[in-house]
Amino acid sequence: MEIFCLHQMEQHTKNTVNGAGNTVIFFEKDHQKKWVEHTFDPCAALKPYIKGYMILECAENTVIETLPSTTFSLNYILRGSIQLTQPDGSKVKLPQAVSFGITKRFFEFTFSDFTTLFVVIFHPGFASAIIQKPLNEIFEKFVPMDEFFGAASNATLIETLQRENSYEQMVDSVEQFLLQRISPDRLDRSIYDSISTIHAHKGLISISAIVAELPISRDTFEKRFRNLVGTSPKRYAGIIRFRNLFEQPLPAGDLTAMALRAGYYDQSHFIKDFKSNTGKLPSDCF
């Protein structure tokens, strides 16, 4: 999960977490932060695949939203519980070990008192080295990790993490678990090069321009991209473009400036896309 904001969103502040380099942005007013984050870099052997680890501790009941995300994550609830709010307003309790795919919209979670969450955040596209399943089947879904690693393995890992005496020991245990399951032969360099290209252009590049630099057809590229990354290249670029809105300060209330910087041609298209992704108007957040 890429933690984003609390309710009562009005004041815009930005904080980049040390270590894993994950951007955490809060919109809040007169609201004391109710959680503590601890972030860690992966070991050298896992650095090509893993962006970082985050241990999130909530002392009291907290509602948190996540930005549209380009990353796949493994999430271990070590203490307390987390509920996902459904579109109809109902809440679903998440399993203790659950994976989270790429998303194009916001998700809302309720963390109970004294919740501890351990998150493994993959580099975009590299989860395919450990998940033997087309990642587009997990788009905007939470999938219990029992489907990937087996109930017994997950239960053993969670019990191990709960017994560890330090965060560093938790990270070591997770890394031993992952190192036994990595399959580098599933990686595809052309896909990762295209991801880098999309990021370099902040999502403002056509798929035709990307394919022109690759030794494969557009159909083959798009199929591989969906399977290994988790969504189509066009949708992925759109998520990157949308996330750019939150990567740097913008003039408060200047919707035209926001739209242009994010690559939209007009303000109305920007507002429509923003509401589609977030359920909110830009004026509610900036």
N, C-alpha and C positions, 0 to 999 in steps of 0.2 A: 504494500500500500504506500502511496505517496501522500503523506498527511498534508491537508490543505487549510481548513478553516473551521472555526466554531460558528454557532448561531450568533445572532446579534452582530452581523458583519457590517461594519461601517468604516473603521479606521484601517488604512492599508499600511502594513509593515512587511518587511522582507528579511528573511534570515536564511543563510546558507549553512547547512549542517556540516561540521568538520568531518573528515575521514572519508565517508562514502561519496561526498559531493552531491547529495540529493537536495534539491531546493525545497524548502518548506516555507510556505507563505501563509500569513494569518490575516484575517479581516476581523477585527474585534474592537469593542469599545467598553472601557471600564470593566474588563473581564480578566480575572487572574488566570494565567495558564495553569491547567490542571494536570499536565503530564511532563515527564522528563524523558528525553531521548538520549540514547547512547549509540554511537555509530562506530563501525569498525571496517577496516579494509580487508579484503580477502588475501589469502596466502598467494605466493607467486604462481603455484600450479593452477589455482582457480581464478586468478585475476583476468584471464581472457574471457571468462564466462560470467563472473559475478561482479556486479557494480558495487555492492556493499551489503553490510548487515546493519540492521537497526533493532535495538531493543527499546520498546516503548512501555513506560510504566505510568499508569493512571491511578492517582491516589483516590479519586472520587468519580462518581458517575459523570461521564463526559460525552457530548455529542460532537462527532468529528466528520467532516466531509473530505472526500478525495477528489483531486483534479482529474480530468481525462488523462489517461496514462498510456505511455508507450512501452511499459515494462511488464514482464511477467514476474510474479513473486510467489514464494512459499511462505506461509504464515502459520506459526505455532503459538497457540494460546496456552501459556504456561500457568496462568492463574487468572481467576475471574472469568468473565464471559463477554462476548461481543455479539451484538444483534445488528443485522442488516435491515434497513428500512426499505420495504418494497414500494413500487410505484403507487400502489393503492393505500399506502400508509401503514400497512401491517408490518410486523417485525418478525424476522427469522433468526434463530440462534445459529451461529456458525459452528461447524465442527472444530475440535481442538487443532486439527491439522488440515489446512485448507489452502488451495492454490487460487490465485487471482489472475485472470487474463487481462489483456489490453482492453481499455475502455474509451469510449468516445463521450461519455457523459459523467456527471458527478455521481458519487455514491455517498449515502449517509450511514454512519455507524454509531451505535450507542455502546460505549465501554462502561461496564459495571464498576463499582468501587473495587479498588485494589486489583486492577487487571495488569498482567504482564504479557506483552506480545513480542515474539521474536520473528523478524522478517528477513528473508533472503531475497534480495533484489537483483535480478539478472540484467545483464546488458541486453538491449533489444535484439531479439533473434537468437540469442545464445541459449535460451532455455531448451531448445530442441536437442541439445547435447545430453540432456538428462530426462526429458519427457518424451517417451516413445508414443506420441500421439500428435496428429496435426493440430497445431496450436490455434488455428482458426475456429476449431470446434469449442474453444474455451473463451472466445471473444465475449467480453462483458458477462462472464460467468464465474461463479465460485464453484470449484470442483474439489470434493474431499480428496485428500492425498492418498487415501486408501486405494484409489483407482490406479495410482502410479507405482507406489512402493509397497503396498500391502499393509493391512491393519496392524499386524504384529510388529513390523519394522517401525511404523510411525509411533505406536504406543511405547515401544522401547526407547526411541529417541526422546520423546517427551518426558518420560520418567527420568532419563539421564539428565536432561536439561534442568529439570526441577531439583535434582540433587546437587548440581554443580554449585561450587562456593563462590565463583566469580564470573563476570561476563566473559572474560577471556577464555575461561574453561568451556563456557557454553559455545562460543565461536569455534573452538577447537573440536568439540564433539560434532557440531553440525558439519564442519569441513571434512572430518573423517567419513561421515555419512555420505556426503556428496562425492568425494573422491572415489568411492567405491562404485559409483553409479554413472559417472561421466562417460559418454561415448563420443569422442572427437570426430569419428568418421561420419557423423550426421551433419557436420558443419559445411557451409557452402560460402566460399569466399566472395562470389559475385553478389550474393544477397547482402553480405555485411558491407561490401563496398557501396552498394546502393543505399543502404541505411545511412552511411557516413555522408553520402552526397545529399540526401534529403535534409539531414541535420545542418550541413554546411550552408544550404540555401534556405534554412528556416522554414522548410515546407513549401517554399515558393518556386517549385520546379515541376515541369510536366513529366509524366511517366514516359512519354516518347523520348524526351531528352535523356532520361536515365538509361533507357533501353539502347539508345544509339551508341552508348559506350560499352555495351556488354556483348559477349559472344554467343548469346542465346536469343531466341525469339521472344516477342512480348508475351505470348500466351504461356510459354514455359516459365518465363520470369515471374509473371503474376501468380501462377500456380505455386511455384516454389516459395515465393514471398509469403503468400497466405499460410502455407503449411508451416514454415519455419519461424515466421514473425508473429502471426496471429490475426492478421487482417490484411486487406488489400493495400498495395502501395499508395493508392490515391487516398484512402481513408487515413492511412498512417501519416501521410504528408499533411492532411487536414488537421490531425491532432497536434502535430508539431507546430503548425501555423497558429492554432488556437492557444497552445501553451505559451507561445512567445509573448502573449499579452501580459503574462505574469512574470516574465523574466527580467523586466526592467521597469523603472518608475515611468509613469505617464502623467500628463497634466490632468488633474482631477476634473472630471466632468466633460472633458474634451473628447466626445465620442468619435468625431471625425478623425482626429489624430490617432486614436486607438485603432480605428478601422483601417486607415492607410498603412500604419506600421505593421499591422497583422496581414497585410496583403489583400484586403477587401477593396473592391472598386467603389462601393458606396455604403453609406451609413446604414441604410435599411437592411441590406444583405447581412451586414455585420451584426445588427441587433437580432435578426431572425436566427442566425447561426448561434449566437451567444445563448439565446433563450433555449434553443434546441438542445445545446450541450449541457446547460446548467439548470434549466428550469427557472432562471432569474433573468432580469434585465441588467444590462451593463451598469445602469444608474444605481442598481441596488448594491453593487459591489465596489464601485470606484467613486 
